[in-house]
């Protein structure tokens, strides 16, 4: 056989295999990028509500999705280290400093992820950006208060106040709190 014939035989045999391998490689790379993009999008969407389940789940995926991305891993570890530090509840200045440090480290993490994904977003934009309505914080605080009250009620530290109208003499009657607020 001549060289041309061998070239045709080899191309006929290896061409489809090479095309299949290239397709698998491109699909694998595309899926990897999309998984990383998902983590980035969730962290960006929840950067002002870091206590959300989605934010925590995305943080937990970083270890797998950005494996061997040294800058991302370093920023992620720094952020987690800070999140696992004690939040200063009683000290308002300390609380503000803790929150600012948390936001800076999250911005650094987002910046490093954006670099891996080839986005051109500055760390300052990530630090200053995002939106969370004050109503969410108010609603969450109220829900926490209710949970604390139910917990205290369950362990016997609180009581349920009852007012029975007409059962006590008028001079000793105390109006229920709901009626006092309306007046």
C-alpha positions in Angstrom: 0.0 0.0 0.0 1.0 3.5 -0.7 1.4 6.3 1.9 -1.7 8.0 0.6 -3.8 4.9 1.1 -2.5 4.5 4.7 -3.3 8.1 5.4 -6.9 7.6 4.2 -7.2 4.4 6.3 -5.8 6.1 9.4 -7.9 9.2 9.0 -11.0 7.1 8.5 -10.3 5.1 11.6 -9.0 7.8 14.0 -11.0 10.8 12.7 -14.3 9.9 14.5 -12.4 8.8 17.6 -10.6 12.2 17.7 -13.8 14.1 17.1 -15.5 12.2 19.9 -12.6 12.9 22.3 -12.7 16.6 21.4 -16.4 16.7 22.0 -16.1 15.1 25.4 -13.3 17.5 26.4 -15.3 20.5 25.3 -18.4 19.3 27.2 -16.4 18.6 30.3 -14.8 22.0 30.2 -18.2 23.7 29.6 -19.8 21.8 32.5 -16.9 22.8 34.8 -17.3 26.4 33.8 -21.0 26.4 34.3 -20.7 24.8 37.8 -18.2 27.5 38.7 -20.4 30.2 37.3 -23.3 28.9 39.3 -21.3 29.2 42.5 -20.2 32.7 41.6 -23.8 33.8 40.7 -25.2 32.5 43.9 -22.5 34.2 46.0 -23.0 37.5 44.1 -26.8 37.2 44.6 -26.6 36.5 48.3 -23.6 38.7 49.2 -25.8 41.0 51.4 -27.7 38.1 53.0 -24.8 35.8 53.9 -26.9 33.9 56.4 -29.1 32.4 53.6 -29.0 28.7 52.8 -28.0 29.4 49.2 -25.0 31.4 50.3 -23.8 28.7 52.7 -24.3 26.0 50.1 -22.3 27.9 47.5 -19.5 28.4 50.0 -19.4 24.7 50.6 -19.1 24.0 46.8 -16.0 26.2 46.4 -13.8 23.5 47.9 -14.8 21.1 45.0 -15.5 23.4 42.1 -12.4 25.6 42.5 -10.0 22.8 43.4 -6.4 23.7 42.7 -7.3 27.4 42.2 -4.8 28.6 44.8 -6.0 32.3 45.0 -9.6 31.2 45.3 -8.8 28.6 47.9 -6.8 31.1 50.0 -9.5 33.8 49.8 -12.2 31.1 50.7 -10.2 29.9 53.7 -9.7 33.5 54.9 -13.4 34.2 54.6 -14.4 31.0 56.4 -11.9 31.6 59.1 -13.5 35.0 59.8 -17.0 33.6 59.6 -16.0 31.0 62.2 -14.6 33.7 64.5 -16.7 34.9 67.4 -19.1 37.7 66.5 -18.9 40.5 69.2 -22.6 40.8 70.2 -22.2 43.3 73.1 -19.6 45.6 71.5 -21.2 47.7 68.7 -17.9 49.0 67.4 -16.5 45.5 67.3 -19.6 44.3 65.6 -19.3 46.9 62.9 -15.6 46.0 62.4 -16.4 42.3 62.2 -19.1 42.9 59.5 -16.8 45.2 57.5 -14.0 42.6 57.6 -16.5 39.9 56.5 -17.6 42.0 53.6 -14.0 42.7 52.6 -13.1 39.1 52.7 -16.2 38.1 50.7 -15.4 40.8 48.1 -11.8 39.4 47.8 -13.2 35.8 47.4 -15.7 37.0 44.7 -12.9 39.0 43.0 -10.7 35.8 42.9 -13.5 33.7 41.5 -14.3 36.4 38.9 -10.7 36.3 37.7 -10.8 32.5 37.3 -14.1 33.0 35.3 -12.5 35.8 33.3 -14.8 38.5 34.4 -13.5 42.0 34.6 -15.1 43.2 37.9 -13.2 45.2 40.5 -13.1 44.1 44.1 -14.4 47.5 45.1 -17.5 47.0 42.9 -18.2 43.7 44.7 -17.6 45.2 48.1 -19.9 48.2 47.5 -22.4 46.5 45.3 -25.5 44.4 46.1 -28.8 45.2 47.7 -30.8 43.8 50.6 -33.9 45.7 51.8 -34.0 46.8 55.4 -37.4 45.0 55.7 -35.6 41.7 55.4 -33.4 42.5 58.4 -36.5 43.7 60.3 -38.5 40.6 59.4 -35.6 38.3 60.3 -35.2 40.0 63.7 -39.0 39.6 64.4 -38.9 35.9 63.4 -35.9 35.4 65.7 -37.7 37.1 68.6 -40.7 34.9 68.1 -38.5 31.8 68.0 -36.9 32.9 71.2 -40.2 33.5 72.9 -41.5 30.0 71.9 -38.3 28.5 73.1 -38.5 30.3 76.4 -42.2 29.3 76.6 -41.3 25.6 76.0 -38.7 25.5 78.7 -40.9 27.3 81.2 -39.2 30.7 81.3 -42.1 32.6 79.8 -45.9 32.6 80.3 -48.7 33.3 78.0 -50.5 36.4 79.2 -54.3 36.1 79.5 -56.9 38.8 80.0 -60.4 37.7 80.9 -62.8 40.6 80.3 -65.4 41.0 83.0 -63.8 38.6 85.5 -62.0 41.2 87.5 -63.4 44.3 89.1 -63.3 47.3 86.8 -60.8 49.2 89.0 -58.3 46.3 88.8 -58.7 45.6 85.1 -55.6 46.0 82.9 -56.1 46.4 79.2 -54.4 43.8 77.0 -51.3 45.1 75.2 -52.9 45.1 71.8 -55.6 47.5 73.0 -53.1 49.8 74.7 -51.1 50.3 71.5 -54.2 51.2 69.5 -55.2 54.1 71.7 
